[in-house]
Amino acid sequence: MRFYGILLVSFLFVKNGIGQPIKTLLPPKPVIVGTAFQVQFIIAQPENFKDYIVPDFEGFTIVSGPLFTNGKSMVDGKMQPIKNLSFTLVPKKSGKIRIGKLKGITESLVIEGNEAILNVVKKPSSSFSSADLTNIFLPPQSVEQMHQFIDDNLFLRTEVSKTTCYVGEPLVATYTLFSRIQSASEAERSPAFYGFSMVDLIDINDAPVAIQEYRGKIFNTQVLRQVLLYPVQSGQLVLDPMYVSNTVEFPDTVLQKIITTQREIVSSPVIVHVKPLPLPKPASFNGATGNFEIEAHLEKQLFHLNEQGMLLVTIKGNGNFIQLTPPKILWPVGIEGFEASVTESYHKSNEGISGALHYEFPLTADTSGNFVLPPIRFSFFDAAKMQYKTIQTDSIDFSVLPPSFPVGNKKQSDNNLKTALLLIIPFILGLILLFRLKSKKAIKNDSRVNVVEKEAVAGIQKKPNLHETINELGKFEQKFEGSLSIIQKEEVRSIKEDYQLLIYAGVQHSLKEKGLEVRCTTLFREKGYSAYL
């Protein structure tokens, strides 16, 4: 019976359009060794699974998990339940590291997800080598002189574009190394930007090198880090210092050798005064600061009840995009909206982030008719003018029609139905033949069973319509009422269940082609087959 269970469970996944019931999702970009990331396992039709076997995550440290969350996903124009199983991991080494398969346990078999490979890269380093510009011939003669000489000729500077701003208003912080002596420097610890959302403006491996005059002296300089910061809270926020280790070399022309010493230099912390946004705030304000525009439209303004609609909303301009949340949609009565997916397309610069966020809101209708989507309101704070602004889209009219045939003419639909039947009927007959061979071993002496099986197969071969299929199933059940032994009755009951499930699967598929799923549900409930719906 295990073989039949595998076939039936697999058939249920295929019937519902689920090609891969368990999928593994990893970050699209390489992960830096020693940093945390999240792996997600998306499980379709979670009601079919009784338990799960998680991979051992060899090569990773588990920070948290497993965390289960339930949600929905659109499948064949309908929202279907899904389960998200996630872990937060930290890779221990760099390279291509395998993430094992998640295994889902059903009543009859184990289904495996896909194996995934994570690209883990080494932590980038900020390193800088500088030539000597001091023209000294002898190293400093004492420790105090050496420390003072290094302090005068090797140091870090932190520059910020502003020290006073509003919550959500951008500022740029730049950490620059100045050197006039022979040295090799490497950043040990970068500052933690507590109270800010942060975006790096330069690649740490492509930091610009320049020559700069400072306090009447010429220095070699390199920008070790430059970040765009958006405050998320008001108050006095501190930009922590950066720590850089240095190997400094001094020539000794008398002894004709190089004197080497190690020295750590630290930048000074910087205080930023962040002002709270003024009150009162508009009802549609969600933290946006900058200057924005909004537009919205439906992918289709006319769709059928058994189709999914899509609302497309775009917010564009300049501001704290990385802190924005989707705008609130006031859905009309009879329309159900779902969580939006978002696509980013913006450019970062010293002036802030400019570009757009594109939101896609799936929607479905509970009833047909004409609807009006109210204007979508969006408020933001314009820091330059120190005032709130509220903008909105136009209202959107759309219509939902009753369920219809698939796109195409009736002849094409009939051809699709014939093709589907040609594929389904042999599949059903093949499985029935397997069941028949199995049942003969246990009840081979009862000729009535064989006769009924032949009649049932003959009934299905006639390609009956819905009513005839239900009648055939009813006749099939009645034929087995009699004085069979307990063992024979158990075998008969198993065969009946398999027949019911297979016939329902075939009928459901053909009805779906005709858009008659509601009628099928009603008839099966009338016949007492609710367990198969």
N, C-alpha and C positions, 0 to 999 in steps of 0.2 A: 504493500500500500504506500510505502515511502516514495516509490517512483512516481505513482499517480499524484501524490501530494506535491512533489516538485513541479510536475507539469502544470497542475492546477494553480499553484501560487505564482509561478512564472507567467501563466496565461493571464492572471488577474492584473499583474503589473503591466503587461503589454496592452491589455484591453483598455487600461486607463491612461495610456500614453506615457508611461513611465519607463524610459529605456534603461536608466541607471538609477535604481531606488536610493543609493547612497553615494553622495559625491563629496570629495575632499576639496576644500577651498583654502589656498595659501595666499599670502601677500603677493601682488604682481611684481614687486621690485625686490632686489636682493636685500637680505637682512644682515645687519652688522653683528658680528660675533659679540656675545655678551649683552645684547639688547633684547628686550621682550617683544614678542609678536603673538598673533592669535591664529590658531588653526581651527577651521570650522568644518563640521561634517553635516551636510544638509540631507535630511532623511525624508523621502517622500512616502506617503501613506503610512505614517508611523503606527497606525492602529494594527497593522499586520505584524509588528515586531513585539515580542515579549521581553527581550533583554538585548544587551549589547556587550561585545567584547572589544575593549579599546586597545590600540597598539601600545607597545612598551615605551615608545618615544626614546629609543636609545640615542645617545648623543645630545640630549636636551635635559634641561632642568625644568620640572613642572612648577610653575608659579601659582597657578590656580586652575580649577576644573576638576571634574567635568561640570559644565554649566549648561542646563537644558532650558531652551526657550521655545515656545510654540508660536507658530505663525501660519500664514496662508500664502499660496503661490497660484498664479493663474495657469491652469492646464485645460486645454480644449475649451476655452471660453468660460470656464468656471473656476471659482476659487476653491482650491483643494488644500487640506491641512498639511503642514510640514512641521518637522521638528529640527531645531538647530542645536547641535551638541558642540561646545567649544572648549578649548583649552588655551591657556596663556603659557607660552614656553620661552625658554632662553637657550639659544644654541651654545654649546660648549667649545666648538671649534669651527673653523672655516672650511669651505668646500661644498660639494654637492652631497647633501645629507637626505637620506630617505625617510619619509614619513610613512609608517605602516598603514595597512588597511583597517578601517573600522568594520567589524562584523556584526550584522544584525541577525538575531535568532527569532525565527518564526516557529509555529507549532510543528512544522515538519522538516525544516532545513535551515541552513546558515547561509546568508547572503552577504557577500563581501563588497565593500566599496572599492574605489580606485586607489592605487598607490600613487604617491606624489613625491616630487623631488624639490627640496628647498635649496636655493642658492644662498650660501652664507659667505660673506666677504669679511676680510680683516678690517679692523678698526683703522680708519684713515688717520694719519698723523700730520700735525702742523709742524713742519721742521723748516729751519732757516739757517743758512750759513752766511757769515759776513766776513769780508776781508778787513784788514787793519787799516784805519784811516788816521791813526794817531802819530805814526812815525816815531814811536818810542824805541830806544835801544836797550834799555834795562828795565826789568820788571820792578814794580813797587817793592820797597825794601822792608816793609812791615805789613802785618795783616790788616791793620787799620787803613794804611795807604792803599792797599790792594782793594779793599771793600769800597773805599771812596772813589777810587779810579773807575771801578766797574759801575758804580751807581751813576757816575757822571757820563758814562759812555755806552751804557747798555740798560735800557729800561722799557717798560710797557706804558702805553697811554690808552685810556678809554675816552672816546668822544661820543657824545649823544647829540642828536639833531635838536632836541628840546628837553628841558628839565621840568616843564609844566605842561600838562595836557589834560584832556577829558578822558573818561572811560571810553575805550573803543577807538580813540584817536591814535594814529600811528606815530612812532618815533623810530629812529635808526641808531643802533649802538655799534661802534666800530672799535675793535681792539687791534692796535698797531704796535709792532716791535720796532724799536729804534736801536741801532748798533753802530759804533765807530771802531770796534775792536775785533780782532780775530776770534770768532766764536761760532759754535754750532748750537742751535737752540731748538727745543721741542716742547710743544704745549703738553703739560701734564694733566691739567684739570681745567675744563671750561666752566664758565659761570652757570649757575642755575637761575633761570629767569622766573622766579616765583611771582605769581600775580599777573603774568603776561601770557598771551598766546604768541608764539614765535615762529618766524619763517627765516631760514638762512638765505642770504642774498648772494653769497659767493660759494663756490665749491672749495672745500678746505684744501684740496690738492692743487688748485689753480689760483691761489691767493696772489694778488698783484704785488710786485716788487718795484720799488722806486727809490730815488735819491731825493732827500728832502732836507731843507735848511731849518734848523730849530735852535733858537737862542744863539744865533751867530755861528753855529757849527754845521757841518755837512754830515748827514747820517744815511746809512743804508736802512731802508724801511721795508717791512712786509706786513700786510694786513693778515692777521691770524684768524680773525673771525669778524663777520659783519652780519647783523641780524636786524630784521624788521619786527618790531614789537608792538602788540596791541594790548593795552592794559585791560584786565577783566574786572578790576576792583579799584575802588578809590582809596586814597590815603598816601602815605609816604612809602613808596616801593623802592627796594634796594637792588641795584644791579651788582651782583657779587663779583669779586675779583677773578682774574684769570691767573693761573700759576704756570710758569715756564721754567724748565730746567735748562741750564746752559753749561757748556764746556768752553772755558775761556783759555786762550793760549797767549803767552807773553814771550817774545824773543829775548834771549840773554846773549848779547854779542860778545861778552867777555868770556863766558864759559862755553859759548857756541852751542847752546842747546835751547830747547823750548820748555818753558815752565807752564804746566797745565793745572788748572784749578776748576772746581765745580761750584756753581752758584745758582740758586733759585731766585727768580725775580717775580714779583707779584704786582699786579695793577691795583690801583686804588678803587674802592667801591664808589658807586655813583648813586645818589638819591634822586628819584623822580617824584615830583608832586602831582598826583593824579586827582583831578576834581570829579566829584560825582555829577551825573547828568541832572539837569534841572527838573523840577516837578512843576506841574503834573505831566505825566507821560501819556501820549495817545494810547487808546485801547489796542490799536493794531501794532504797537511798537514791540519789536522782539530783540532789541539790542543793536540794531544796525546804526553805524556811524559812518558818515561819508556823504556821498551824493549818488543817488540811484534812480533807475527807471524800471518800470515793470510792464510786461505784456503777457497776454494769455490767449490761447485759442484751443479748440478741440481738434483732435486729429481728424475726426469725422463728425459732422453735425447731424448725420442721419445714420442710425445703426439699429440692428434688430435686438430683440429681447434676449436672445441666446448668444449675443456677441459682447465683447468687452470694448468699452470706450476708453479714450485716453485724453486727459487734460494736460496740455503743455504750458508751463509757466516759466518765463525767463526774467531774472532780475539781473540787470547789468549796470555798470557804472564804476565808481572808485570808492573803496572803503574796506571795512573789516569782514570780507567775505568768509574768512576761516571761522568766524564766530556766528554766522547766520544760521537760522533754523528755517525749515520750510514755512511759507506763508499759510495762514489759516484759511481753509476753504469752507464756505457755507453751502453745503450740498442741499439741493432741493429735496422735498419729501418724495420718497420713492426711488431715490438715487443713493447708492452706497459707494463712498470713496475709500480708497485704501492708501497705505503708506507709500510715499513718493520715493522714486529712485532719483539720484542727482548726478549730474555730469558737470565737471568744472572746466572752464576755459578762461584762464586769466593769466596776467603778466605781473610779475613782482618787480618793484624798483624802489629807489630811495624815497619816492613820493607815496608809496603804498602799493596796494594791490588793485589793479584795474582789470576788468573783463566781465564775465557773466557766470551765473549759475543757472543750469537748465534742469527744471524739475518735471518729472513725468508721474502724474497721478492716475493709476488705473481706476476705472469706475464701472459699475454694473447697475442695471435697473431692475426694480421689483415688478414694475408694471409698464405697459406701453402708454404712449401719450406724448404731449408737447411739454417741454420743460424750459425753465429760465435759470441759468446759473448767475447768481448775484455778482456784482463787481467784487474783485479781490482787492482788498485794501492793504497797503504796505507803508509803514511809517519809519522814518530814520531821523537821526540827529545830524544836522549840518554844523560841524564844529567851526567852520570858517565864519558862518553867520550867527552861530550860537543860538540856533532855534530848531524846533522840530518841523518836519514837513511830512505830509501824508499824500500819497499818490494812489491811484486805483486804476484798474482795467475797466473796460466796458462790460456790461452784462452780455451773456452769451446765450442765444436761443438754440435749442436742439430738439430733435424728435427721436423717440424710440418706437420702432415698429414691432408688431407681433413676430414670433419666431417664423423663420422662412426656410425654404430649401437652400442647400448650399449654392454658392455662386455658380452660375452656369444655367443652360437651358434644361428642360425636362428630359430631353433625349440623353443629354450628357449624364444627368442624375441617374436615369435608368441604367445606363452603361456602367456607371460606378457601382450601382447596387448589384448588377449581375456579376461584376468582377469580384466584389466582396463576397457574394455567396459562393462563387467558384473557389475562393480561397478558404472560406470558413467550413463549408460542408465536408470536404475531404478531411480537414483537421478533426472535426467532430466524429466523423465515421471511423477515422483511424483510432481515436481514443476509445470509442465504443467497442471496437473490435478487441482492444486490449482488455477492457473490462469483461467482455464476453468470455475470452479465453481464461481469464482469472476465475470467473464465477463457475465455469464448467468443472473445475477441479473439485469444488466443494459440493455442487448439486448436479452432478452429471447424470444421476439416475432419474431426475424429475424432468420429463419431456415437456411439461407445461412451461417451464422457465425458458427453454430454448425456443419454443413457439412464440412466446411473448416477445422475446428479444428480436426475433426475426420480424415480427409485426412492427415493433417500434422502429427498427432500422428502415423498414420499407416505408413507414410513415414519414420519416425524416427525408428519405430520398425523393419523396414527391415534392419537396420544397413547399410545404404548406404555408399559408399566411398565419397571422397571429392567432386567430381564433382556432384554426385547425391544429396548430401546434399545441395549444392548451388542451384541446380535446384529446389529441394523441397521448399527451402526458396523463390525462385523467384515466383514459382507457388502460394505459400501461399499469397504473397503480391498482385499478380494480382487478386486473387479471391475476395479481399476486395474492389476492385475498383467498385464503383456503387453509387447508390443514397441513401446512408445511411444518417441518421440525424447527426447534428453536435455532439451531445452527443455520438451517436454510433461510429462516426469516432474517437473521442477522446479515447474511450474505445478500439477500434480496434488498434489504433496507440500504445497504451500502451502494448497491447498483442503482437504486432509485435516486439516491442523493446525487450520484455522479451524473445520471441522466438529467435531472432537474437543473443542475448547475450548467451543464454543457448546452442544453437547449436554451436556457435563459441567456447564456453568453451569446449564442448565435442570433437569437431574436433581438436582444438588446442592440447588437451591432447593426442589424438591418434597419431597426427602428430609428437608430441615430441618423442613418442616411436619409430617412424620410422626415425627421424632425418630430417623431411621435413618442418620445420617451415618456411623457406624462401619461399617455394612454396605456403604455406598457406597464407602468408602475401601478396604475389603477387595477388593471386586469389581474396582475399577479397577486395583489392584495386580496382581490375577490376570491381567487382560487386558493388562498391560504399559503402562498409562497413568499411571505414578507421576509423570511430569513435570507432570501437570495437577492434582496434589493439593496 
